[in-house]
Amino acid sequence: MAVPKKKTSKAKRNQRKAHWKRTAAQQAQKALSLGKSVLTGRSKGFVYPSKDESDDEA
């Protein structure tokens, strides 16, 4: 027969939730930083098509 699993403690549940929120916040911060870098034009490690290149090809 099926046996119920043990209940997860509140501490474990809260720990998992805090870890998820922390990683999400870090990713959001990285995305914001990359966006700011691209807008200032100082980004070196991010390649994207600029408007000048797309006008030449068309």
Sequence and secondary structure as in RCSB ss.txt:
>XXXX:A:sequence
MAVPKKKTSKAKRNQRKAHWKRTAAQQAQKALSLGKSVLTGRSKGFVYPSKDESDDEA
>XXXX:A:secstr
         HHHHHHHHHHHHHHHHHHHHHHHHHHHHHHHT  SS     HHHHHHH 
